[in-house]
Amino acid sequence: MVKIQSRLIRKQSKRSSRPYVYKQLLLPFPARCNRVLEPFLKKKLHFIMNVKDGFITISLAEQKDGIGENS
């Protein structure tokens, strides 16, 4: 089982202004998946998400040349 986590991120835009705050949503993978996921670390992945009838389907694929560069 996994839970979508929420984290507030604070970024300083200029020295004199207040920090910019935004919410980041995280989906950590279970530790048992680490070995399978390690080959994908530090690689650009093409992200596709579909939501339908209470299900979230997330697809991640290695980004090939020319695919998803503008998205």
N, C-alpha and C positions, 0 to 999 in steps of 0.2 A: 504494500500500500504506500502511496505517496500523497503528499499534501502540497498544494501550491502555497508558497510562502511570499510574504510581502516585506519589503525593506525600503525605508526612506533614504534617499541619496541626496547629499548636500554638496553642491558645486559652487565654488566662489567664482563669480563672473568677472568682477572688478574689485580692486582693493577697497574702494569707498562704498560699494553697494552691499546689500544683504545677499546671503547665499541663495542660489536657485535650488529649490527643493522639489524632487519628483519621486514618484513611487516606482520601484522596480519589482516585478513579479519573477519569482524563481521556482523552478521545478527540479529539485535535486533528485538524482537517480539513486536507487538503493545500492549499498556497498557491494552487494553480490554481483552487480553489473560492471564493476570497475574494469576487470580484465578484458571484457568484450569491448568496452568503450575507449580504452587507452589508445588504440591506433588512430582515433579521430581527434585526439587532443591537439590543440593549436592549428587545426585545419578549418578553413572556411566551409561552412555547411549551408546548403540551400534549405530554407525553412518553409514548410507549408502546414497550415493548421485549418482544420475543418471542425465546426461545431454543429451537431445535428442530433435531435431527440435525446438530449442529456448526455451525449458522448462527445469527447474531445479526441480527435485523431491528429497526432503530430507526426509529420514526416521530416526527417533530416537526411540529406544526401550530400555526398562530397560534391563541391562546386566544380564543374568542369569548365574549361575555357569558354567564355562567351555566354554562359548561362547564369542568370540572376545578378549580373553585375549592376544593373540599373534598378534593382528592387530593394 
